[in-house]
Amino acid sequence: MHKIFSHNVKIYYEDTDSGGVVYYANYLKYFERARTEALLTIGLSNLKIKEEFNSLIIVKSCNIQYKKSAYLEDNLTIKSFISSLSKTSFVMDQSIYRDDLLIVDAKIHLVFVNKIGKPTKIPEIVLNNFEPYILKTK
């Protein structure tokens, strides 16, 4: 069984429309924050990856399903794990919950690229540290 990384966010007025409903594009920001925090928990950061490995992690594609709305002052939990992996990229499954209710579900395809934007091998330290969060298939 793989581990799931969890990150909490609170919905502020700036996140919502005039009706107090979270603007749909803001969910992508919450997913990004959760990925950034996940990196920090394994001793890495986007800046460290850039400086030490001359690499960036970019989003290649995103498949997102909006199931329910989130509202002003909701407390949300983003749950993340890696569902597939290649030499240069990985797919992170990310879900947003309000209490136990799934409100947004996404598959984010992320690619390691070098300073000129070409795919590059994921550094071993990243693979090793993310190991517990990778879904193992039989």
HELIX and SHEET records of a PDB file:
HELIX    1   1 TYR A   13  ASP A   15  5                                   3    
HELIX    2   2 ASN A   26  THR A   41  1                                  16    
HELIX    3   3 ASN A   46  PHE A   53  1                                   8    
HELIX    4   4 GLU A  124  PHE A  130  1                                   7    
HELIX    5   5 GLU A  131  TYR A  133  5                                   3    
SHEET    1   A 5 PHE A   5  LYS A  10  0                                        
SHEET    2   A 5 ASN A  75  LEU A  85 -1                                        
SHEET    3   A 5 SER A  89  ARG A  98 -1                                        
SHEET    4   A 5 LEU A 101  ASN A 114 -1                                        
SHEET    5   A 5 SER A  55  TYR A  66 -1                                        
END                                                                             
